[in-house]
Amino acid sequence: MNIIVLSVSRKVQLIKSIMDVCRASSRKLYCADASDESPALYFADDFVITPKINSNNLLTYLLNYCKRNNITFILPTSDHDLIFLTNVREELLNNDITVLMSDSSTINNCISKFKFSEICNNNNIPTPYIYSSLNDIKYPCVGKLNVSQASKGVFYINTHEDLEILLKKYDFSELIFQKYIDSQEYTIDSFYGKNGKLVCAVPRKRLRVIDGESIISETAYVPELIDLADQLSSIFNFFGHVTIQAFFDGKKISVIEINPRFGGASNLSFNAGLKSPEWILHLINKKDDLIHVNNIKYNLKMLRYSQDFFYEM
């Protein structure tokens, strides 16, 4: 009945939060990553260095490790995890291992920028305007590969020369080009419980972003964004913690993407009252009645910083 978290990388605060609730429920928490230089590994009960995500023997390795350590739940934390696990989810379940993530079709539809844009368009969810041809593009604009995470695969294009350089690397059909929006960007940390219903959503302003991750964030009461998180639950089959990214200028919302997993700065929302690590344990213990939302702390600001960690080989 133990839990393993994949691709932990530098997600130390997330692992600490999950460790706290695991101790309270007498579960052991294991961490996994392909690199032994991932600091979050060293904050769990135990850890394992796995084959790389594209390795042919990753599934066999995970199955054997989980069986040896009585691990029955896997929690993914990266898009690469999500893609891998959608393909092996059934085999894991046949071995009594449950993946703690949204419905597989939801994962695929959110990971693919092309599919996601199409679904939003069909359901009247506002997204940044898409340029369908080279002749339509106005600068500045944003180009995205079909599968991108954080700042990887996202390109800010200021001039036609920038576009020409990009198209030497990629074909036009490999990218989605959208209008550049210069308004406040938000992440909406959301938790979905039984039957995919929204339990709680906490918008946070992304005040300073480096390499796609917010290093300064502040929670904000924005009813329109909370309503958006609820509205999206009727389109996608969510489970657990989901991060929704959108622009909002006080009047108009533009949804950028949905990540059906924890975000790099989700610890802010945990501290504000969105108790996702605790609630996910309630769900797997089938104690949904213990999920209670108390007052959310708005205008709570988080400043992220690096901390040194030492260990001997």
C-alpha positions as CSV (number, residue, x, y, z in Angstrom):
1,M,0.0,0.0,0.0
2,N,3.0,2.3,-0.4
3,I,3.5,5.1,-2.9
4,I,6.2,5.9,-5.4
5,V,6.7,9.3,-7.0
6,L,8.3,9.4,-10.4
7,S,10.7,12.1,-11.9
8,V,11.1,13.9,-8.6
9,S,14.0,16.0,-9.9
10,R,14.2,19.2,-7.7
11,K,10.6,18.9,-6.3
12,V,11.7,18.8,-2.7
13,Q,8.8,20.7,-1.3
14,L,6.3,18.5,-3.0
15,I,8.0,15.4,-1.6
16,K,8.1,16.9,1.9
17,S,4.4,17.6,1.7
18,I,3.6,14.1,0.6
19,M,5.9,12.6,3.2
20,D,4.0,14.4,6.0
21,V,0.7,12.8,5.0
22,C,2.3,9.4,4.3
23,R,3.7,9.3,7.9
24,A,0.3,10.1,9.3
25,S,-1.2,7.1,7.4
26,S,1.6,4.7,8.0
27,R,2.5,4.4,4.3
28,K,6.1,4.5,3.0
29,L,7.0,7.0,0.3
30,Y,9.5,6.1,-2.4
31,C,11.0,8.5,-4.9
32,A,12.3,7.6,-8.4
33,D,14.4,9.5,-11.0
34,A,16.8,8.5,-13.7
35,S,19.5,10.7,-12.2
36,D,21.1,10.3,-8.8
37,E,21.7,14.0,-8.8
38,S,18.0,14.8,-8.2
39,P,17.9,16.3,-4.7
40,A,14.2,15.3,-4.0
41,L,15.3,11.7,-4.0
42,Y,16.9,12.1,-0.6
43,F,13.7,13.4,1.2
44,A,11.6,10.2,1.0
45,D,11.7,7.0,3.0
46,D,13.8,5.4,0.2
47,F,14.6,6.0,-3.5
48,V,15.5,4.2,-6.6
49,I,17.4,5.3,-9.8
50,T,15.4,4.0,-12.7
51,P,16.2,3.5,-16.4
52,K,15.4,6.6,-18.5
53,I,11.8,7.2,-19.6
54,N,12.5,6.0,-23.1
55,S,14.1,2.8,-22.0
56,N,12.6,-0.5,-23.2
57,N,13.0,-2.1,-19.7
58,L,11.5,0.7,-17.6
59,L,8.1,-1.0,-17.1
60,T,9.7,-4.3,-16.1
61,Y,12.0,-2.5,-13.7
62,L,9.1,-0.6,-12.1
63,L,7.0,-3.7,-11.7
64,N,9.7,-5.6,-10.0
65,Y,10.6,-2.7,-7.7
66,C,7.0,-2.1,-6.8
67,K,6.4,-5.7,-5.9
68,R,9.5,-5.9,-3.7
69,N,8.5,-2.8,-1.8
70,N,4.7,-3.3,-1.5
71,I,4.1,-0.2,-3.7
72,T,0.5,-0.1,-5.0
73,F,0.3,3.5,-6.2
74,I,2.4,5.5,-8.7
75,L,2.3,9.3,-8.8
76,P,3.7,10.9,-11.9
77,T,5.0,14.5,-11.8
78,S,6.2,15.2,-15.4
79,D,4.6,15.1,-18.9
80,H,7.0,12.4,-19.9
81,D,5.7,10.3,-17.0
82,L,2.1,10.9,-18.1
83,I,2.7,9.8,-21.7
84,F,4.6,6.7,-20.5
85,L,2.0,5.7,-18.0
86,T,-1.0,6.1,-20.3
87,N,0.6,3.3,-22.5
88,V,1.2,0.9,-19.6
89,R,-1.6,1.8,-17.2
90,E,-3.6,-1.3,-17.9
91,E,-0.6,-3.7,-17.4
92,L,0.2,-1.9,-14.1
93,L,-3.4,-2.3,-12.9
94,N,-3.3,-6.0,-13.8
95,N,-0.4,-6.2,-11.3
96,D,-2.5,-4.3,-8.6
97,I,-0.7,-1.0,-9.1
98,T,-2.8,2.1,-9.6
99,V,-1.6,5.2,-11.4
100,L,-2.8,8.4,-9.6
101,M,-3.6,10.6,-12.6
102,S,-6.5,11.6,-14.7
103,D,-8.2,9.5,-17.3
104,S,-5.8,8.5,-20.1
105,S,-7.8,10.2,-22.9
106,T,-7.7,13.4,-20.8
107,I,-3.9,13.0,-20.5
108,N,-3.5,12.6,-24.3
109,N,-5.9,15.5,-25.0
110,C,-4.1,17.9,-22.7
111,I,-0.5,16.9,-23.6
112,S,-1.1,17.5,-27.4
113,K,-1.3,21.2,-28.1
114,F,-3.2,20.4,-31.3
115,K,-5.8,18.2,-29.7
116,F,-6.2,20.6,-26.7
117,S,-6.8,23.6,-29.0
118,E,-9.4,21.7,-31.0
119,I,-11.3,20.6,-27.9
120,C,-11.3,24.1,-26.4
121,N,-12.5,25.5,-29.7
122,N,-15.3,22.9,-29.9
123,N,-16.4,23.7,-26.3
124,N,-16.2,27.5,-26.5
125,I,-13.2,27.6,-24.1
126,P,-11.3,30.8,-25.0
127,T,-7.6,30.3,-26.1
128,P,-5.1,32.6,-27.7
129,Y,-5.9,33.2,-31.4
130,I,-4.3,30.6,-33.7
131,Y,-2.6,31.6,-36.9
132,S,-3.5,29.0,-39.5
133,S,-1.0,30.1,-42.2
134,L,2.3,31.9,-42.4
135,N,0.7,34.8,-44.2
136,D,-1.6,35.4,-41.2
137,I,1.1,35.7,-38.6
138,K,1.5,39.0,-36.8
139,Y,4.4,39.7,-34.5
140,P,5.1,39.1,-31.7
141,C,3.6,35.6,-31.6
142,V,4.3,32.3,-29.8
143,G,5.1,29.0,-31.5
144,K,4.7,25.7,-29.7
145,L,5.6,22.2,-30.6
146,N,2.7,19.7,-30.3
147,V,4.3,18.4,-27.1
148,S,6.1,20.9,-24.9
149,Q,6.7,21.3,-21.2
150,A,7.7,24.5,-19.3
151,S,9.8,26.5,-21.6
152,K,11.0,23.5,-23.7
153,G,9.4,23.5,-27.1
154,V,7.9,27.0,-26.7
155,F,9.3,29.8,-28.9
156,Y,8.7,33.6,-28.6
157,I,8.9,35.1,-32.1
158,N,9.4,38.8,-32.4
159,T,10.2,39.2,-36.1
160,H,9.9,37.5,-39.4
161,E,13.6,36.7,-39.2
162,D,13.0,34.8,-35.9
163,L,10.3,32.8,-37.7
164,E,12.6,31.9,-40.6
165,I,15.3,30.6,-38.2
166,L,12.7,28.5,-36.4
167,L,11.3,27.0,-39.6
168,K,14.8,25.8,-40.5
169,K,14.6,23.5,-37.5
170,Y,10.9,22.6,-37.7
171,D,8.2,22.3,-40.3
172,F,5.3,24.7,-40.0
173,S,2.9,21.7,-39.5
174,E,4.9,20.6,-36.4
175,L,4.0,23.9,-34.6
176,I,1.0,25.7,-33.4
177,F,1.3,29.5,-33.7
178,Q,-0.7,31.7,-31.4
179,K,-1.2,35.4,-30.7
180,Y,1.1,36.8,-28.1
181,I,-0.9,38.0,-25.1
182,D,0.5,40.6,-22.7
183,S,-1.7,40.4,-19.6
184,Q,-1.4,38.8,-16.2
185,E,-0.7,35.1,-16.3
186,Y,-2.2,32.7,-13.7
187,T,-1.9,29.1,-12.7
188,I,-5.0,27.7,-11.2
189,D,-4.1,24.8,-8.9
190,S,-7.2,22.6,-8.9
191,F,-8.1,19.4,-7.1
192,Y,-10.7,17.0,-8.5
193,G,-12.2,14.3,-6.5
194,K,-14.8,11.6,-6.9
195,N,-16.3,11.4,-10.4
196,G,-14.0,14.2,-11.5
197,K,-15.9,16.9,-9.6
198,L,-14.0,20.1,-8.6
199,V,-13.2,20.1,-4.9
200,C,-11.2,23.4,-4.8
201,A,-9.3,25.7,-7.1
202,V,-6.8,28.3,-6.1
203,P,-5.6,30.9,-8.7
204,R,-2.1,32.2,-8.3
205,K,-0.4,35.0,-10.2
206,R,2.8,34.1,-11.9
207,L,4.8,37.2,-11.0
208,R,8.2,36.1,-12.1
209,V,9.0,33.1,-14.3
210,I,12.4,31.5,-15.2
211,D,12.6,28.7,-17.7
212,G,8.8,28.2,-17.6
213,E,8.7,27.8,-13.8
214,S,7.2,30.5,-11.5
215,I,9.7,31.6,-8.8
216,I,7.5,34.3,-7.4
217,S,3.8,33.6,-7.1
218,E,0.8,35.1,-5.2
219,T,-2.6,33.6,-4.5
220,A,-5.5,35.7,-5.7
221,Y,-9.3,35.5,-5.4
222,V,-10.5,35.5,-9.0
223,P,-14.0,34.0,-9.2
224,E,-13.8,33.8,-13.0
225,L,-10.8,31.5,-12.9
226,I,-12.4,29.3,-10.2
227,D,-15.5,29.0,-12.4
228,L,-13.2,28.1,-15.3
229,A,-11.7,25.2,-13.3
230,D,-15.3,24.0,-12.6
231,Q,-16.4,24.4,-16.2
232,L,-13.4,22.4,-17.5
233,S,-14.5,19.4,-15.3
234,S,-17.5,18.9,-17.6
235,I,-15.1,18.6,-20.7
236,F,-12.2,16.6,-19.2
237,N,-12.2,13.7,-16.9
238,F,-9.8,14.9,-14.2
239,F,-8.5,13.2,-11.1
240,G,-6.4,14.6,-8.3
241,H,-4.2,17.7,-8.7
242,V,-4.4,19.6,-12.0
243,T,-2.8,22.9,-13.0
244,I,-4.5,25.2,-15.5
245,Q,-2.6,28.0,-17.0
246,A,-4.4,31.1,-18.4
247,F,-4.2,34.8,-19.0
248,F,-6.7,37.1,-17.5
249,D,-6.9,40.9,-17.9
250,G,-9.9,41.4,-15.6
251,K,-12.4,40.8,-18.4
252,K,-11.1,38.2,-20.8
253,I,-9.7,34.8,-20.1
254,S,-7.3,33.0,-22.5
255,V,-6.5,29.4,-21.6
256,I,-2.9,28.4,-22.5
257,E,-2.7,24.8,-21.4
258,I,-3.7,22.2,-18.8
259,N,-1.2,20.0,-17.0
260,P,-2.9,17.1,-15.3
261,R,-0.2,16.9,-12.6
262,F,1.4,18.9,-9.8
263,G,3.1,22.1,-10.9
264,G,6.5,23.4,-9.9
265,A,5.0,26.1,-7.6
266,S,2.0,24.2,-6.3
267,N,3.4,24.3,-2.8
268,L,2.0,27.9,-2.6
269,S,-1.5,26.6,-3.0
270,F,-0.9,23.8,-0.5
271,N,0.1,26.4,2.1
272,A,-2.9,28.5,1.1
273,G,-5.4,25.7,1.9
274,L,-5.5,23.5,-1.2
275,K,-4.4,20.3,0.6
276,S,-3.8,18.1,-2.5
277,P,-1.3,15.7,-0.9
278,E,-3.6,15.1,2.0
279,W,-6.7,14.8,-0.2
280,I,-5.1,12.3,-2.6
281,L,-4.5,10.0,0.4
282,H,-8.1,10.4,1.4
283,L,-9.1,9.3,-2.2
284,I,-7.0,6.2,-2.3
285,N,-8.1,5.3,1.3
286,K,-11.7,5.7,0.0
287,K,-12.4,8.3,2.6
288,D,-13.8,11.1,0.4
289,D,-15.9,12.3,3.4
290,L,-12.7,13.5,5.1
291,I,-12.0,16.0,2.3
292,H,-12.9,19.4,3.7
293,V,-12.0,22.8,2.3
294,N,-11.3,25.5,4.9
295,N,-10.7,29.2,4.3
296,I,-8.2,29.8,1.5
297,K,-5.5,32.3,2.2
298,Y,-5.5,34.8,-0.6
299,N,-2.7,37.4,-1.2
300,L,-0.2,34.8,0.1
301,K,3.1,35.3,-1.7
302,M,5.7,32.7,-2.2
303,L,9.4,33.4,-3.0
304,R,11.2,30.3,-4.2
305,Y,15.0,29.9,-3.6
306,S,17.7,27.3,-4.0
307,Q,19.1,25.4,-1.0
308,D,22.3,23.4,-0.9
309,F,22.2,19.7,-0.2
310,F,25.1,17.4,0.6
311,Y,25.6,13.7,0.5
312,E,28.5,11.3,0.4
313,M,28.8,8.7,-2.4
